[in-house]
């Protein structure tokens, strides 16, 4: 009796191997990303846990029962309870970060040396300096402490919450006044905090690189916003706060000063009215929504007597005029401070 041997043909084996290869090629990058994300999340939670443990020690010693006047003062005490290998002041902040630049939330390249104050971590009301630290395990952190942070006495009850990703427990109300950015994998990429991406730069309590931009960025990365209706300021009322802030250095004395109104509109967005040179530069740049007509205020006063005039720029042809009377109505562009 003849026995038949059953098996796969070479073609069938090659087809099967090809299918396996295709599946592996598709699934492996996703698998690697998932593994990297898990590792990064664990590192992120570990950093938060260590900082919280240090602040818990501070609370137990009665050292969180009064606000600290600056981030530097807060770190002076924090470093007594947390193993810090290196510390950098705001002037040398980049020396405590593994890369000179990062990708910010908008996808733009950001120079780490610019992250000097809380405002540079997108906290508009925090003008206190940031401090950079490197923990004993190599974790790089740039942090800012809120001067108006809540205080805790030794006997205050502290509630705990569970970090959903890392599985670590740490109290959140203790760290309410602290915000920081941290790079969880050092020089290894992508060195990014871009929104909608899987990133290695993590935010704690809302800290993000960059001051944010209310409008658009030009090709030279200047943040610019066109105000639709600026209004005016009463520059005849010398007792008002608006008079002090927006009517100088040579007040017009008019009740409806539109130049002062333009300054106030920009200031309300934490921006400023550009100087003549800045305005001319904006005219020469390309950016989304750039106006092709209209006369725009600058903040540079013209050499008129009396000094009720400022320079302006026409966005129809780039011409500079010095006949912008402060009570006239012109267009307003605001730029980042």
Rosetta blueprint (number, residue, H / E / L):
1 X L
2 X L
3 X L
4 X L
5 X L
6 X L
7 X L
8 X L
9 X L
10 X H
11 X H
12 X H
13 X H
14 X H
15 X H
16 X H
17 X H
18 X H
19 X H
20 X H
21 X H
22 X H
23 X H
24 X H
25 X H
26 X H
27 X H
28 X H
29 X H
30 X H
31 X H
32 X H
33 X H
34 X H
35 X H
36 X H
37 X H
38 X H
39 X H
40 X H
41 X H
42 X H
43 X H
44 X H
45 X H
46 X H
47 X H
48 X H
49 X H
50 X H
51 X H
52 X H
53 X H
54 X H
55 X H
56 X H
57 X H
58 X H
59 X H
60 X H
61 X L
62 X L
63 X L
64 X L
65 X L
66 X L
67 X L
68 X L
69 X L
70 X L
71 X H
72 X H
73 X H
74 X H
75 X H
76 X H
77 X H
78 X H
79 X L
80 X L
81 X L
82 X L
83 X L
84 X E
85 X E
86 X E
87 X E
88 X E
89 X L
90 X H
91 X H
92 X H
93 X H
94 X H
95 X H
96 X H
97 X L
98 X L
99 X L
100 X L
101 X E
102 X E
103 X E
104 X L
105 X L
106 X L
107 X L
108 X L
109 X E
110 X E
111 X E
112 X H
113 X H
114 X H
115 X L
116 X L
117 X E
118 X H
119 X H
120 X H
121 X H
122 X L
123 X L
124 X L
125 X L
126 X L
127 X L
128 X L
129 X E
130 X L
131 X E
132 X E
133 X E
134 X E
135 X E
136 X L
137 X L
138 X L
139 X L
140 X E
141 X E
142 X E
143 X E
144 X E
145 X E
146 X L
147 X L
148 X L
149 X L
150 X L
151 X L
152 X L
153 X L
154 X L
155 X L
156 X L
157 X L
158 X L
159 X L
160 X L
161 X E
162 X E
163 X L
164 X L
165 X L
166 X L
167 X L
168 X L
169 X E
170 X E
171 X L
172 X L
173 X L
174 X L
175 X L
176 X L
177 X L
178 X E
179 X E
180 X E
181 X E
182 X E
183 X E
184 X L
185 X L
186 X L
187 X L
188 X L
189 X L
190 X L
191 X L
192 X E
193 X L
194 X L
195 X L
196 X L
197 X L
198 X L
199 X L
200 X L
201 X E
202 X E
203 X E
204 X E
205 X L
206 X L
207 X L
208 X L
209 X L
210 X L
211 X L
212 X L
213 X L
214 X L
215 X L
216 X E
217 X E
218 X L
219 X L
220 X L
221 X L
222 X L
223 X E
224 X E
225 X E
226 X E
227 X E
228 X L
229 X L
230 X L
231 X L
232 X L
233 X E
234 X L
235 X L
236 X L
237 X L
238 X L
239 X L
240 X L
241 X H
242 X H
243 X H
244 X H
245 X H
246 X H
247 X L
248 X L
249 X L
250 X L
251 X L
252 X L
253 X L
254 X L
255 X L
256 X L
257 X E
258 X H
259 X H
260 X H
261 X H
262 X H
263 X H
264 X H
265 X H
266 X H
267 X H
268 X H
269 X L
270 X L
271 X E
272 X E
273 X E
274 X L
275 X L
276 X H
277 X H
278 X H
279 X H
280 X H
281 X H
282 X H
283 X H
284 X H
285 X L
286 X L
287 X L
288 X L
289 X L
290 X L
291 X L
292 X L
293 X L
294 X L
295 X E
296 X E
297 X E
298 X E
299 X E
300 X E
301 X E
302 X L
303 X L
304 X L
305 X L
306 X L
307 X L
308 X L
309 X E
310 X E
311 X E
312 X E
313 X E
314 X E
315 X L
316 X L
317 X L
318 X L
319 X L
320 X E
321 X E
322 X E
323 X E
324 X E
325 X E
326 X L
327 X L
328 X L
329 X L
330 X L
331 X E
332 X E
333 X E
334 X E
335 X E
336 X E
337 X L
